[in-house]
Amino acid sequence: MARLKRSCIDDLRARVNIYDVVSPYVTLKKAGAKWKGLSPFNAEKTPSFHVDPAKNLYYCFSSGQGGDIFKFVQTKENLSFFEAVETLAHRFGITLEYEDDGRPQVALSLRKELFDIHEAATEHFYACFLRTDAGGKFIRDYWERQRKFTPALAKEFKIGWAPADGGGLLEVLLKRRISLESLQASGLFYYREGERDPARGRPRFRGRLMIPIRDIQSRVIAFTARQTEHTPKDDASHEAKYVNSPETPLFRKSDILFNLDRAHAPVREAGRFILVEGQLDALRCWSVGLTSAVAPQGTAITENQFALMRRYAGRVDCLLDGDSAGQKAALRALPLALKAGLEIRYLMLPPEADPDELLLEKGAAALADLDRTALSAMAFAMRSLLPSANPSAREKADALRSLFEMLAQSDSAILRDDYLAEACRLAGVERTAAERELARFLARPVQRQAPPPPDSSPNNGPSSTSDNPASFNDKLTTAEYELLVLGFHYESLMPAIAQLVDPQWIDSSGWAGRVLDRCLAAHREDAWPGADHLDELLETDEERRLLANLRSRPFQADDPIQAVNECIKAIFEKYYRRELSQLKTRLANTPLTEKSALAVLSARLKEVQQILRLPPKLPPGE
């Protein structure tokens, strides 16, 4: 890929305001010349996240995270530096330029291709929805007559149709020259293990209504597919009413709320979310003007999803089905809401009632009726936990023990006391006794899992997070690490090192080897950004922290060239001695009858022995 112009990155940093980058993720309130809100990185109840538009920087006191527009997007969306640049350029309509010929080009990272795939798939499924063939007529009839939604809503949300035969989506994407890696990672197709032909993918979704799932920036990242009578019998998930896209680099269903991209703005005015069970319930809410509705992705609501809501509002109204399953789901949500610091209320539907049908019949007025009879968190809990209108003392004690488990999730003693007082009043329990029981419950030793041992896996680099220079150095003194130290402190030697060191020699199982490999590749390709702009080459916070430590410590070599040559020799010899050992093992295990194989192995053995006698090195005075 061509090298991105430095001036282009600087221009993007200057033109894009940090407030505009952060505000889709966090509800910000004015604090003098700055802004503040709840951390987008941690679940918290007191705002510790600060944005400074004058400096175009942010800082989060609860997590210690801070930086500019690129760092925020990198951290929040788990992107590399270049992927963050692509994301911001796309979001703010700024063209990226590259050094090779100065012409605008599109950077083809995996994430960008996945976004392109989902955008193309959304348009394709919607076009299929509008077709005049039998399939198109069927799905529009299903949408309008059976589900009683309007064509305008289908257009607004780009509701689609995946024909029973697959509909030609793969052919559309192949014409765009989408890579096999991206097609496989998208989750839209099945491929056999080891398949190398991108045209041999089989569509995951067939004969289903397609509902796009969007991230907070309104980019399609997945689909929910609703079963219809046209869903083929040979569909691997034929019996499932709803099927989600599998988890991908873009989509983790436990971290995404359907319709949050549209709902978060109305929520700021309403001060509350409406939590419904599924996507079609959320669409029904939207269609009748209840624009603050969100839904989990076909599974039970998760702690992460409640924490996500807490960033935008302090209250959530739960509108779930009136049947037994809906009520159980509502009760499971209670401790998670308490843990997130949310005030949760329950809009109670009659038994067997369905939010979709109720809203279809009465519109937004139905919510006003339910709002008047809404139950508080404790009222709902006591109604659910107490089995009868006249519970026994034992039943009350059992209900309170279950309630204590929920209250323990809240870290506010004031809220716990208020909740307990209400629960005692509703259950007819003496409050002082209940307070003593709760205090004993909270004082019990908590069964905690022992922390995992330090990860010594060679693929994860150092496990220590200490900034102590001694421990830092003790764990990382490999030849790759030492060469990295020398390269950063004697930067002028790096181009020559890059030409000498073969990439395959580098042991990339540790962080130092991975960073060294990227740095030398940048020098070989004339794409070195300079030591002050290393975010472009670093992929994890661990790498950034360790490299900052490395660069900040004083260092001086008596003879830098000799030190570099010793490191290169160590890396070179380690690689070829490993190959030598493997060759000897293969020779010992090869039958004497396989003469041609023995001859090849023997020849390579002698060649490696000869190579080892002549390690590469920088000439004096380099």
Buried (B, 14 or more C-beta within 10 A) or exposed (E): EBBBBEEBBEBBBEEBBBBEBBBBBBBBEEEEEBBBBBBBBBBBBEBBBBBBBEEBBBBBBBBEBBBBBBBBBBBBBBBBBBBBBBBBBBBBEBEBBBBEEEEEBBBBBBBBBBBBBBBBBBBBBBBBBBBEEEBBEBBBEBBBEEBEBEEEBBEEBBBBBBBBEBBEBBEBBBEEEBEBEBBBBBBBBEBEEEBEEBEEBEBBBBBBBBBBBBBBBEBBBBBBBBBBEBBEEEBEBEEBEBBBBEEBBBBBBBBBBBBBBBBBBBBEEBEBBBBBBBBBBBBBBBBBEBBBBBBBBBEEBBBBBBBBBBBBBBBBBBBBBBBEEBBEBBBEBBBBBBBBBBBBBBBBBEEEBBBBEBBBEBBEEBBEEBEEEBBBBBBBBBBBBBEEEEBEEEBBBBBBEBBBEBBBBBEEEEBBBEBBBBBBEBBEBEEEEBBEBBEEBEEEEEEEEEEEEEEEEEEEBBEBEEEEEEEBBEBBEBBBBBBBBBBBBBEEBBBBBBEBBEEEBBBBBBBBBBBBBBBBBBBBEEBBBEBEEBBBBBBBEBBBBBBEBBBEEEEEBEEBBEBBBBBBBBBBBBBBEEBBEEBEEBBEEBEEEEEEEBEEBEEBBEEBEEBBEEBBBBEEEB
